[in-house]
Amino acid sequence: MELFDNHKKLFSAAALFFIGLTILVAILPAWRNQYNNAPLPNATPMSEDAIKGKEVFISNGCVACHTQQVRNIAMDKVWGERPSIAADYAGIHRQSIWVNTATLMGTERTGPDLTNIGLRQPSKEWNLVHLYNPRIVVKESVMPAYSWLFEIKEQPAKNDVVVNVPDAFLYGQKGKVVAMPKALQLVAYLESLKQTKLPDGSPSPDFLYKQQVAASEAKTGTSTGATVLNGEALYTANCQSCHQANGEGLLGAFPALKGSKVVLDDNAALMVNIIMNGYTGREKEGFGPMPAVGTNNNLSADEIAAIMNHEKTSWGNNAKTVTADEVKKLMDLVKDSATENK
Amino acid sequence: MLKKFRLFLIGAILLLVAFPLNHVFAQDGIPSSFSFQSITGIMLIIITLLILVLLAAFVLQLKVKEMNKEQLQSDQENIEQNISTYISRFTAEQIDQYFLWKQKRKRNNHQNENSGVGTAGKTFLFLVFLFFAQQLLAQGPAQTVTGEAGIVITTILILTPILLGIIIMIVKVMNVLKRYRNNLKIKEAEKLAEYLQQKDDVNLDAALMQRKAALDFSLHNNELSGNAPPFDKRGLIQTDPDQTELPIAAAKKRALKRPNIDPALSKLVLWYIGCAAFWLIFGTTIGEYIGIKFVAPDADHISWLSFGRLRPVHTNSVFWGWASLGMLGLGYYIVPKVSNAPLASFKKGWYTLYFINAAVILGSVCLMAGINNAGGEYREYIWPVMALFGIGLVLTLINFLQTIARRTTKEIYISNWYIVSGIMFGLVIALVAYLPFWQDALGETIIQGYYMHQGVGMWFMLFTLGIVYYFLPQQLNRPIYSYSLGILAFWTQILFYTLIGTHHFVFSAIPWWLQTVAIVGSAGMAIPVIAGTTNFLMTFKGAWYKVSDSYTLPFFLVGIIFYFSGSMQGTAEAFRSSNLIWHFTDFTVAHSHLTMYGIISFFLWAGIYAVVPRLTGKEAPQLTIGAHFWFALVGLLFYTIPLMIGATLKGNMWIEGKPFIDSVVMMAPYWLWRAIGGSLMWFSHLLFAYNLYKMFSGNVELNVTEVALEKLVVNNSSESGAQAII
């Protein structure tokens, strides 16, 4: 055939075929998405520190392990309140003349998704310790230690942010660990990562592939009535990174729950209040503020009761357990008091 | 009696099969709750299949029993006749034994063993199995999964062990048959022994004596040759009989000597391959190190060596350093060869080499220093660095096109289709990925999906297929099976592969229709992959024996197998249902190693081991080539299989909503296996480097005769030169 024996025709045909398909399947859709989406009206712009922190995030290749996309499937519900939509990325433009646009959606989740990390883990103390060496707070973590974002000073200056690092992780170095600006900027970036609420009235896209097992279980009804939630698993997912698996917390950063007065108290009001609204009551002892985990992570009364009962009965703790109904009532109560305070 | 039992059994099984079907159809009163795409449907198919197989096995066994019985009965009738036949077939040793026994008159009883337990045991197992099958079916409806094509592929994977089971069953049946025959023979032997004991026949003894004398006759082995020493008139004996040793590994055929190749071209190709090998060692050393970091995350705390920075150094140096330079090097050999014309420009060839090496060096340093292009996989090099790579490609594209334009053949051999298209498309992809006009917001993601997959499929895969279309027929010394299949694969690859990029972002915020197009394209990839695989395997037809004789063909064969399985795995991963489990897990890592390593690297090694001996006239030791092959293959399997298992478990843990850290803890042993497999792969690359060294400049052991002859020639020419002067 003429086409196959003439190199000009053959290679032009192949190239045009490929370029045509490329335009249809890559360039036109990309253009369309670039021009047809706008950021959500209530999206907050990033602070200067956060913008610099994003550069640190990019240059250290964090995207290799951390995604920033909540897929519209039920298993991704733990990473955000709603699936990510095109508008969430619409405000992201080219970084600089050298560096391309960084949506940082990622393709691998060796570590947790970070779409909503600013809400899930807002504690600056935790983030700094975790960056210095993740295994200080999460023993099983395989994340690299970013200790080069910190310096060790004998005499920290007044404005220095000192990070509480256990001696074992100092490898014999003497002095106080001080966060350098890059570390603080990176934490500022992480704290800025929050899903923007959809404008009032617009329906949130659905999570697909909901687990059908749970539905069928509910239908048949187990003999014990309501399904018992696994308090230990919920504790691992929501509390363990600070208070640790052994409930002993981290000296000078996160208080112990083992033998804690609040946890052992038969009156659960304060404990529910702390979970729902956060806590700054022990900052004088050197402990960081606790974020409002229950509110941030959208925990239900059942889930909070399961977590509380796990805390009340583990590590040698032996306190009276609570029921979901009691927690529900207390939750309503502390919600009222929180709004009143505001 | 037996027939009745069989009827009963069949009836019972039919009932058992029919019952669960009933059960399923009646579920919740929904008439169509049974579907071939649901877990239940598939389990049902598998179980029905298994039941049928077991039924067949049972019937077969009954048949065998019956047959044996009939044979036994008919045999008993002419036992007398049989015995005389046996006696007439006595061998010399058996006759000796007979007389020995006669002298001693000792008894030698054989006990026959008969096992009747087998059948009962099997029947029991069968019943137990049916029980479990029932239970499984009863559970089936609870775990309905919506219609999924990915499940179909899983089913095929499940059916593979079942097929294996059938093979094992056939072997077992054959064994049973053998055992029954042996029992029969033992019985006959008893009869024979009895006969020999009872009859004390002088005639028999005399006849046996005579027979023994006849059997003992033997030749002296020199009746035809006489007593003169042998003389190899036709030069049949090649090896020195005094020097042969017991071989540790099977000896393979040596590379054929070829007419000399332009030394300038040789030098260029060898430099490409040498640089590629360097980047392979460099890139996989880093890969090995970051693999270890999964097990020992505190190995170092240096910013330049942190995981996030080293990972792209690894991927980019094996992509643009090893695979790209290796492909181009082989391309520089193939394109002029199949065009039957000299290379248009050596200068451009060298410049491409400089530019690409510069790009990988600069790119690696930039990445380690924390300068990158914002995280899109495989486009981590910032644009000035990638521009160097692009300039290199442009030079080579012009060079190849000019060479092809000067070809002396009428047609353009298919290798050149693939190779030139690979370079053209590679350039298009790089331009699309680095031009800023369509990269804002989600545009970046859509382009990223397109880029990362076209890079693999259009640049690496097309080019490498071109290499295979040249070297495979050459190494087999046979024409490619079908030129048309090659052409079909070429155009369908362009059609389908271009579409599939965004399947890396299934369920993300990019448009749903674009995701669906990508999934459809991924399914369409079956056409070029099956066409290509068929073409290659059929080229082997009638020449399979050459595989064991050659040290290059095993590399090709592994490459072809992974070309099929790796590519089809990619299709399976693209479906929404499988994405649910495998996306974001280490499965992707395993898949990319199966393909970039199992396909591309194995094909490149095959081509390199085929071409370098032609260029240098030196071969690497076959032992280390074999070791390279096995370490790479076993290492790859150790690397990928545990990762795939672990990733599947991980995906399921995520679906079940287990805490994230639990999935990290669960992966630890699988990551360890990955590090072990990676170490084996890495070691094989050291062997590869050693082999290359041997082929490049290995000190060839001097052959006394050759050197002596060379000296004679030199002396001769100098003498004649001297004479001419005089």
Interface residues (C-beta under 8 A of the other chain):
Chain A: F4 D5 H7 L10 F11 A14 A15 F17 F18 I19 L21 T22 V25 A26 I27 P29 A30 W31 N33 Q34 N37 I58 S59 N60 G61 C62 V63 A64 C65 T67 Q69 R71 N72 I73 M75 D76 V78 P83 S84 I85 A86 D88 Y89 A90 G91 I92 H93 R94 Q95 W98 V99 N100 T101 A102 T103 L104 M105 G106 T107 E108 R109 T110 P112 N133 P134 R135 V138 E140 S141 V142 M143 P144 A145 Y146 S147 W148 L208 Y209 Q211 Q212 V213 S216 A233 T236 A237 Q240
Chain B: A142 Q143 T144 V145 T146 K293 F294 P297 D298 H301 I302 S303 S306 F307 G308 R309 R311 P312 L367 G370 I371 N372 N373 A374 G375 G376 E377 R379 E380 I382 W383 P384 L401 I404 A405 R407 K410 E411 I412 W417 V420 S421 M424 F425 V428 V432 Y434 P436 F437 W438 Q439 D440 A441 L442 G443 E444 T445 I446 I447 Y450 Q454 M458 I487 F490 W491 I494 L495 T498 L499 G501 T502 H504 F505 V506 F507 S508 A509 I510 P511 L514 V517 L580 H583 F584 T585 D586 T588 V589 W654 I655 E656 G657 K658 P659 F660 I661 D662 V664 V665 A668 W671
